[in-house]
Amino acid sequence: MAKVADKYFKTDSWKVIEEGFNPDYGKVAESIFSLGNEYMGIRGYFEEGYSKDKLIGSYFNGIYERTKPEYGHYKGITDFSEYMVNSVNYLYTRIEADGKILDLADADITDFERVLDMKNGLLTRSFVWNVSAGKRVKITFDRALSMTDVEMAMQRITATALDSDVEVAVTSGLDFGEFHMMQKKNMWNCDRKSVNVAAVAGMAIEGETINTGKKVYSACTLECLIDGVHTELNGLNCETISEEKLVATKIKLTAGKDQKIEFVKKIRNLTFKDGDSEGDYESEVKTIEAKIADASVDSIAVENFDSFVDTQAKWWDNVWKHSDIIIDGDEENQQGIRFCIFQMFQTYHGAVKGTNIGAKGLTGEAYNGNAFWDTETYCLPFFIFNNKEAAKNLLYFRYKTLDEARKRAEVLDCRGAFYPIATISGKECCDLWQHASLQLQASTGVAYGIWFYEKIFGDKEFMADYGLEMLIEISRMLVSRGDYAPDGKYGYYAVMGPDEFQMMVNNNCYTNYMGKFTLDYTVKKIDEALSANSAKFEELAKKIGYDPSEKEEFKEISEKMFIPYHEDTKIFEQHDGFFKLPHLDVDEIPITDFPLYSNWSYDRIYRNDMIKQPDVLMFMLLFNSQFSDEQLRANYDFYEPRCIHESSLSPSVHSILAAQLHKEEEAYNFFGFATRMDLDNYNRNTGEGIHTTSIAAAWMNIVYGFGGLRTDGDCIRIAPSIPKNWKGYSFKINYDDATVEVNVTKEKVNLKTTDDSKVTIQIYGNTEAIDNKGYECPLE
Amino acid sequence: MAKVADKYFKTDSWKVIEEGFNPDYGKVAESIFSLGNEYMGIRGYFEEGYSKDKLIGSYFNGIYERTKPEYGHYKGITDFSEYMVNSVNYLYTRIEADGKILDLADADITDFERVLDMKNGLLTRSFVWNVSAGKRVKITFDRALSMTDVEMAMQRITATALDSDVEVAVTSGLDFGEFHMMQKKNMWNCDRKSVNVAAVAGMAIEGETINTGKKVYSACTLECLIDGVHTELNGLNCETISEEKLVATKIKLTAGKDQKIEFVKKIRNLTFKDGDSEGDYESEVKTIEAKIADASVDSIAVENFDSFVDTQAKWWDNVWKHSDIIIDGDEENQQGIRFCIFQMFQTYHGAVKGTNIGAKGLTGEAYNGNAFWDTETYCLPFFIFNNKEAAKNLLYFRYKTLDEARKRAEVLDCRGAFYPIATISGKECCDLWQHASLQLQASTGVAYGIWFYEKIFGDKEFMADYGLEMLIEISRMLVSRGDYAPDGKYGYYAVMGPDEFQMMVNNNCYTNYMGKFTLDYTVKKIDEALSANSAKFEELAKKIGYDPSEKEEFKEISEKMFIPYHEDTKIFEQHDGFFKLPHLDVDEIPITDFPLYSNWSYDRIYRNDMIKQPDVLMFMLLFNSQFSDEQLRANYDFYEPRCIHESSLSPSVHSILAAQLHKEEEAYNFFGFATRMDLDNYNRNTGEGIHTTSIAAAWMNIVYGFGGLRTDGDCIRIAPSIPKNWKGYSFKINYDDATVEVNVTKEKVNLKTTDDSKVTIQIYGNTEAIDNKGYECPLE
């Protein structure tokens, strides 16, 4: 069941390039050309309108709607969902030439090219439109989002008549009228609207979601330049448009032959969401409203389009300086991994406190824009080693939503906090109870995230203010959700581990293992807190009603936790009875049966020893130093052949562990499409949005896999290897206030810091002090 | 967690009596006073209208609607449901006296009495209405359904002014306007309507369901009698009413003091449902339409109300003659068991081919009017020994819906036929996949039903025409749904047995046992068919593409079927790992936690060794002769303390087996409320409708429990015992063309046939020939 590339974009180490337009790839390209700055994200759709298949997706982190399915239910079963809601199309444009409306679905065009430049985040699209015989117009669309002033976006449309004068009409505005793709309806009420024309057009519109009362206030100016010269709009033929969910300005003019007509739109989008002060929001809206009323070129921003792009280039330059991965001898993976890093920074970089990472980032509506346990398990390592602030913000999201997790625990008849499997606001949004009620890994994943963050940064303040409270609440859940077997062993019953193809099992090894880890870690942190600053801890204890006997309970249950390990074979049994399940040879499943969720009867998936994704191998990666290579090999050899990798995260985990076991061919095969999963649309669903969490896994794949980075021991360790067809590669980790560059060639490994700092790293088992003079050793 | 009676009705051995009206019991009484004749059922609602809590329920067997919940799903998960739809209120009445509208919610009444007579099926309600000071009107409502001409119903309303003349207005009609309780909407379109007044009022209306196109044509005549004398309606002040979903006639007259004013309504209801010919239905409708147009007293029926009731009395007399149970010394249980038998015959007696028994019969809308595996497992024994035709019809329903079961198997990736857990039309209507996809007992239950029916009646024609085809298709499912464990044993994975508190388990003992039984029985029947009439079998084989190798597969899998039995303890393990589950002391659960489905987090139910209802004990009852008392005792003693009897069917099974094990006190305690579950509203939900299948279990409880009847061996066996506080009891079984009466006293057991026939019965292990002279032996 090998996945096959569907290559469409041109390979280039710093750019993503589409040459010529193929409508079959319309939505895939929309996803790939998404821009984002954590605060907002916009798909690469054709802003001028397009009558074929498309998703005019414009999203804001934390702006979501709520739905109530009509579905009878039992206690603890979620009867609603929250989803990231498609918002204002602030690039809204319509273009007419000689009365003909531009629509790439049927327009006669040549020289189509679209380029995303990963050095500055600029997306450019250009083509020549054959309006009619001997009437060609060259049109270029540029767009960029601000990475520093995240409410800002800019758009530039340039039109030049190539053959003779053309009558041009351009409509540009702000549109809340798009439907949500999954819900098939529009969820916005728009009461506040303004549009006026002076030196430029000034427009603003506010949308409010129907059920959740979230607000987006979108404002813009629209300037016209002719041959680079600002042209007052009130001197042109302008028409203002104000409809139910749309404001726009229509400008008609004659584009003389070879004249460069430019429309520059500066946009500012404000949001009102959970935790925001309505007063602050209102006063910001009022300030902008007043500026827009002036409708001067500088109402939204003083920068022009080019200087705006320069600002972004500087920001990205810093990113690449600290986070670039260079692959020598494999341009496809080079482009792929840069695309991954670019997307990771677009999705999340610590700009907005209190949000999380949706499964598709801000690039599409699949998975409802919900965040999963992927955040701590797959995304956090990337941020830990590239952007501390982002890592901290992600964990802070869990603290901010701790009360919701407490409520969820209560409805599940547990004590403490039970973190949701899928969420936006902190509420459990997964209406499949078999996942929402049976999967404990979101909760233990939060504990793991705290542990990982503390291990790398030693942030005692975070631990005292947020971390320990979460740990105690999660541990309370863990000692109330499980039970004792007749033999006195403690375990979790009726659970689903990471492997979602074994639904309702007892003593899932991952769940028990992570439960034990969480309890042990909590006990340790309580002890530390007691000795470090006992007054502070007393305050916390009082706040959450913590009793000293609880620590004893945590300890006792941890001691009695059942870890199903078979000493003779060195294999962990995934859950009670796993070894007695009927065996299914996964290679015998016809390729047409995939994805199994669509083609197999739902229950059929759960009747054998096939697994969807790593489960035992997962905790052996997370706590790698706890296991010998012999143990790892035994479990890898047992579980890998049973795994069908139906989760997009599965191959990377296998690749990393295969690299550790010197299974070089397997490691590279599993790495295979990791960096290019979306660029080459391996899963044939990139059109729905980017696989954001897989992108994080691709980074791990190189750094943890070939780089051999391990971070769970006392000191961080690396043990690089190199794929056969690479000449060399380098990656950077930001650690202990230093940026460490690791260069690997066929012969040797070189480590150095990029500034004056020194760090201690274990390489191939030898502890070394690394500075900017570098350390070199042969490749093992 | 003892259940407590909520006694409201007066005890009487042949009647159910309500003395005085208490609105708190309004819906309970509506359910208890339901009338039914298998074809249609009507709740005991106040036909004159009632503004407090009520359910104006009027149902027709096989008349159902369909709904599509908006719920994303996977393959094999039902995304719609079918439900018995509330239909025409053919008793629709409104009564005014001196301009005041009668409504028992606020009317000043005395002498309220309601009586259901189980000797003739007549329901009578009467009271004195104090219209105003010194203006009393006595009103009596009578209603009955025909048991022989099942489309027919009659209603009589009698009013007498007791003090002085009263101006009376009575509106009577046919109303399709009621809402469905669960769906909270009306599902009928009514295009065909007529109402005219001549000697009597003639009215008719047709309703058609919106989604399923089922039709009900309801027609009636309404006659007025004054002091027993027919009074032409066109001589009175009459008004005809025709609204969107209602036709009615309003009659105004002065009721002189002591004058007896009677309104007699004769109703005929035609239905058009699955399998009916539209042409036949239309021609019947036309015939009645023509008669109604005449509006003569005899348009619907020649019988008057009293003779109509006499006809029913004769029918019921025959029922009691063959099926009565007499309990000496316990009037409450006497009334209770008669009520059960009465309800069983009302619900189903073989009048209509191709229908089944809904969980609430025709008395309410809970469980959507769907039929469950209860039909074969709990209801069939009653019909087998009381009404062969009904038993055969029930099995015929499964044959009629075999194609739907084939389609269901296909969508579940199985071969053969997979019978639905909940159904009306044969389609799976349970939208909880964990039941619909994981429970195999509906299918093996059909095989059991066929086996049982054949065992008692030896109906070779049924087997050749219907039975064997079903058996082969079920066996095909059984050999495709299961799988082999690594040790070569065959079993079923990811299943739910009868015990619904262990959801998704492997090798459920009941499922494996019943699977093996079904395969063995099918092989035997194939062999018999081959030797008996091989041409007929060849025809079947050709029709269903049966290959001789299939029989070998059935045999092989049966041989390898894993039955988890522990020789040392003699206990069957309910499923893989059951003995290792955490133990829950069910007696420790606070009574306020019940029902657990409402008060516990859904998943919490599934994390321990608590069981909802018998599972291992169930097959030990069905195939009782296969097990020694020692085995039975070991399993009873192990499983009973773990059972919370959350299914209303559970206590009867335990009572029957406790009786067998001479646990007399337990047997009587579990019997406890079996016969009076609804009369005394033990589950506090009788208002939703009668527990029809529990009623069947109550019968089993006496006949199989105290009577000790067993029918799975070569000869039917009885082994009576008697509860301590009974003086004696008798029951009848209709078997081998004879009616056998079994009389049990404290001292002895007497068996005799009630006519000339002779039957062979094993009593306390001795095989005896029984005739009408009787056989007597001491009670053991």
Interface residues (C-beta under 8 A of the other chain):
Chain A: P69 E70 Y71 Y74 K75 G76 I77 V411 L412 D413 C414 W433 Q434 S437 L438 D483 Y484 A485 P486 D487 Y493 A494 M503 M504 N506 D576 G577 F579 K580 L581 P582 H583 Y597 S598 N599 W600 S601 Y602 D603 R604 Y606 R607 N608
Chain B: P69 E70 Y71 Y74 K75 G76 I77 V411 L412 D413 C414 W433 Q434 S437 L438 D483 Y484 A485 P486 D487 Y493 A494 M503 M504 N506 D576 G577 F579 K580 L581 P582 H583 Y597 S598 N599 W600 S601 Y602 D603 R604 Y606 R607 N608
